[in-house]
Amino acid sequence: MIRINLLPYRDVKRKAEVRRVVVVLLASLLGVGFASVLMETWVVVRSSEVQAQIRTEEQEEERLAGIRREVQQFKVVEADLRTRLDVLEHLRSSRRGPAHFLDDLAASAPERLWVLEFQETVSEPAPAPPPADSKGKRKKDVDRDEGTAPAPPPPAVDPLRSFRVRGRTTDYRSIAEFMINLRKTPSFENVELEEVQEQAQGPQGRFLEFALKGVIVSEKSG
């Protein structure tokens, strides 16, 4: 009777099976590791792209915010210029006679000073009483008693024309320069600072509201 020993064959088969399982496990581990590396790489790249996009959007937002600030500043300047032009146009339309003082007013304003309002007040002077003699009689009474011709009336006195101008600027130096320029013109005299108030911060910073008063020099006809 022949006996065949199958143990070596079984050992070889078992070892082959073990090797196959080990290979499969190693391949699976390598596949999972490779997939993890790919996933991590994708996450890092995607995160970098998102961060770059966020930085780009933040920079664009800052640029748009700067443009909005500039537009707001332009609107403030435009409103001031329109107010100044409206005031000057109103003054030109309502002035009487040659009134060259409006041109002197506009020429006296510094660059960063805006005239908001100009008011002119005309006061009729009180008539001067006729002179009296040493006895207290007025001249016209003496002439009537003596039968002489009455004295000519006193010369007409020009009405007193005063003004008040209200404006806005960014510094006290401009107010002082405006006053000096007005005093140098032949149209104004006795120019004084009536009031000045500091306003709250705006798009262009601090503003000063001020008011000046003075006298308009009457124009003499040749």
VMD Tcl script that draws the C-alpha trace (Angstrom):
set ca {
  {0.00 0.00 0.00}
  {1.37 3.35 -1.10}
  {1.10 6.30 1.24}
  {1.38 9.89 -0.09}
  {2.47 12.64 2.28}
  {0.37 15.77 1.47}
  {1.70 17.96 4.26}
  {4.36 19.69 2.14}
  {1.76 20.54 -0.50}
  {-0.58 21.98 2.11}
  {2.19 24.05 3.61}
  {3.06 25.48 0.20}
  {-0.61 26.24 -0.51}
  {-1.07 27.90 2.88}
  {2.05 29.99 2.41}
  {0.85 31.07 -1.04}
  {-2.52 32.03 0.42}
  {-0.83 34.03 3.14}
  {1.36 35.80 0.61}
  {-1.71 36.61 -1.48}
  {-3.53 38.04 1.52}
  {-0.47 40.05 2.51}
  {-0.15 41.42 -1.01}
  {-3.83 42.34 -1.08}
  {-3.54 44.08 2.29}
  {-0.43 45.95 1.25}
  {-2.06 46.98 -2.01}
  {-5.13 48.15 -0.12}
  {-3.03 50.09 2.35}
  {-1.06 51.68 -0.46}
  {-4.30 52.54 -2.26}
  {-5.81 54.08 0.84}
  {-2.60 55.98 1.57}
  {-2.40 57.26 -2.00}
  {-6.06 58.29 -1.91}
  {-5.48 60.06 1.42}
  {-2.49 61.90 -0.01}
  {-4.53 62.91 -3.05}
  {-7.43 64.05 -0.87}
  {-5.16 66.04 1.44}
  {-3.42 67.61 -1.54}
  {-6.78 68.57 -3.06}
  {-7.94 70.04 0.25}
  {-4.74 72.09 0.59}
  {-4.96 73.34 -3.00}
  {-8.65 74.13 -2.69}
  {-8.08 75.90 0.63}
  {-5.34 78.01 -0.95}
  {-7.65 78.89 -3.85}
  {-10.45 79.86 -1.45}
  {-8.12 81.99 0.65}
  {-6.76 83.68 -2.46}
  {-10.32 84.36 -3.62}
  {-11.20 85.79 -0.20}
  {-8.15 88.08 -0.29}
  {-9.09 89.21 -3.81}
  {-12.66 89.96 -2.72}
  {-11.40 91.84 0.35}
  {-9.07 93.93 -1.81}
  {-11.92 94.62 -4.23}
  {-14.15 95.62 -1.32}
  {-11.48 98.01 -0.04}
  {-11.11 99.49 -3.52}
  {-14.87 99.96 -3.84}
  {-15.01 101.48 -0.35}
  {-12.31 103.97 -1.37}
  {-14.27 104.84 -4.50}
  {-17.44 105.32 -2.43}
  {-15.56 107.65 -0.07}
  {-14.25 109.67 -3.01}
  {-17.75 109.87 -4.51}
  {-19.11 111.07 -1.16}
  {-16.39 113.73 -0.95}
  {-17.15 114.84 -4.51}
  {-20.83 115.11 -3.60}
  {-19.99 117.31 -0.59}
  {-17.74 119.54 -2.72}
  {-20.36 119.69 -5.47}
  {-23.06 120.65 -2.95}
  {-20.83 123.40 -1.55}
  {-20.05 124.72 -5.00}
  {-23.70 124.67 -6.00}
  {-24.61 126.56 -2.82}
  {-21.91 129.11 -3.49}
  {-22.98 129.56 -7.12}
  {-26.64 129.87 -6.10}
  {-25.76 132.55 -3.55}
  {-23.69 134.50 -6.07}
  {-26.39 134.16 -8.72}
  {-29.01 135.39 -6.27}
  {-26.82 138.34 -5.32}
  {-26.17 139.25 -8.95}
  {-29.86 139.04 -9.83}
  {-30.93 141.19 -6.88}
  {-28.21 143.80 -6.84}
  {-29.01 147.41 -7.75}
  {-26.78 149.62 -9.82}
  {-23.19 148.73 -10.65}
  {-22.52 147.06 -7.22}
  {-18.98 145.97 -7.99}
  {-18.61 144.84 -4.37}
  {-19.94 141.39 -5.34}
  {-16.97 140.88 -7.63}
  {-14.65 142.00 -4.84}
  {-16.38 139.57 -2.48}
  {-15.88 136.62 -4.81}
  {-12.27 137.58 -5.54}
  {-11.45 137.88 -1.82}
  {-12.50 134.34 -0.88}
  {-9.53 131.95 -0.44}
  {-9.43 128.58 -2.17}
  {-10.82 126.48 0.70}
  {-13.50 128.97 1.81}
  {-17.11 128.92 0.67}
  {-19.55 131.84 0.91}
  {-22.93 130.47 1.97}
  {-24.98 133.64 2.47}
  {-24.64 137.39 1.95}
  {-27.07 139.91 3.46}
  {-27.12 143.62 2.73}
  {-28.91 146.10 5.01}
  {-29.62 149.67 3.95}
  {-30.28 152.19 6.76}
  {-31.52 155.66 5.92}
  {-29.56 158.27 7.95}
  {-31.47 160.70 10.14}
  {-31.71 164.19 8.58}
  {-29.29 166.71 10.10}
  {-31.05 169.60 11.92}
  {-30.42 173.12 10.56}
  {-27.74 175.11 12.39}
  {-28.79 177.52 15.19}
  {-27.49 181.03 15.95}
  {-26.04 182.24 19.24}
  {-29.56 182.91 20.65}
  {-30.69 179.38 20.04}
  {-32.84 180.18 17.00}
  {-32.59 177.84 14.09}
  {-31.22 179.27 10.88}
  {-34.51 178.97 9.00}
  {-36.32 180.89 11.79}
  {-33.73 183.67 11.69}
  {-34.04 183.94 7.92}
  {-37.82 184.14 8.20}
  {-37.66 186.87 10.88}
  {-35.16 188.93 8.91}
  {-36.96 188.43 5.63}
  {-33.91 186.97 3.91}
  {-33.84 183.96 1.63}
  {-33.74 180.65 3.47}
  {-30.46 178.80 3.62}
  {-30.02 175.94 1.17}
  {-30.83 172.51 2.52}
  {-27.94 170.41 3.77}
  {-26.39 168.06 1.23}
  {-27.96 164.64 0.92}
  {-26.28 161.93 2.96}
  {-25.84 158.51 1.40}
  {-27.67 155.69 3.20}
  {-25.58 153.41 5.38}
  {-25.12 150.05 3.69}
  {-23.96 147.30 6.03}
  {-23.44 143.64 5.23}
  {-23.25 140.28 6.92}
  {-21.61 137.33 5.19}
  {-21.80 133.74 6.39}
  {-19.38 131.09 5.16}
  {-17.62 127.80 5.75}
  {-13.96 126.82 5.71}
  {-11.55 124.23 7.10}
  {-9.18 126.43 9.12}
  {-8.92 129.76 10.93}
  {-6.17 130.95 8.60}
  {-8.62 131.12 5.69}
  {-11.01 133.27 7.76}
  {-8.21 135.71 8.62}
  {-7.07 135.81 4.99}
  {-10.66 136.47 3.85}
  {-11.00 139.40 6.27}
  {-7.68 140.90 5.17}
  {-8.63 140.59 1.49}
  {-12.01 142.26 2.10}
  {-10.37 145.17 3.92}
  {-7.99 145.70 1.02}
  {-10.81 146.12 -1.50}
  {-12.36 149.55 -2.20}
  {-15.83 148.09 -1.60}
  {-15.71 147.15 2.10}
  {-14.57 148.69 5.35}
  {-14.89 148.02 9.09}
  {-14.82 144.28 8.43}
  {-15.10 142.36 11.72}
  {-15.51 138.76 12.80}
  {-18.97 138.31 14.30}
  {-18.84 134.61 15.24}
  {-17.15 131.31 14.43}
  {-18.28 127.81 15.35}
  {-16.55 124.47 14.85}
  {-18.79 121.85 13.27}
  {-18.69 118.07 13.69}
  {-16.36 115.90 11.65}
  {-17.57 115.24 8.09}
  {-16.31 113.38 5.04}
  {-13.69 116.08 4.53}
  {-12.81 116.55 8.20}
  {-13.47 119.54 10.46}
  {-15.49 122.51 9.21}
  {-15.72 126.02 10.64}
  {-18.93 128.03 10.24}
  {-18.29 131.77 10.54}
  {-19.96 135.14 10.06}
  {-18.42 138.52 9.21}
  {-19.97 141.97 9.28}
  {-18.94 145.33 7.93}
  {-19.89 148.33 5.82}
  {-20.26 148.56 2.06}
  {-18.57 151.65 0.68}
  {-21.06 153.70 -1.33}
  {-20.12 154.13 -4.97}
  {-19.74 157.70 -6.10}
  {-20.76 158.67 -9.57}
  {-18.22 160.76 -11.41}
}
mol new
graphics top color blue
foreach p $ca { graphics top sphere $p radius 0.5 }
foreach p [lrange $ca 0 end-1] q [lrange $ca 1 end] { graphics top cylinder $p $q radius 0.2 }
display resetview
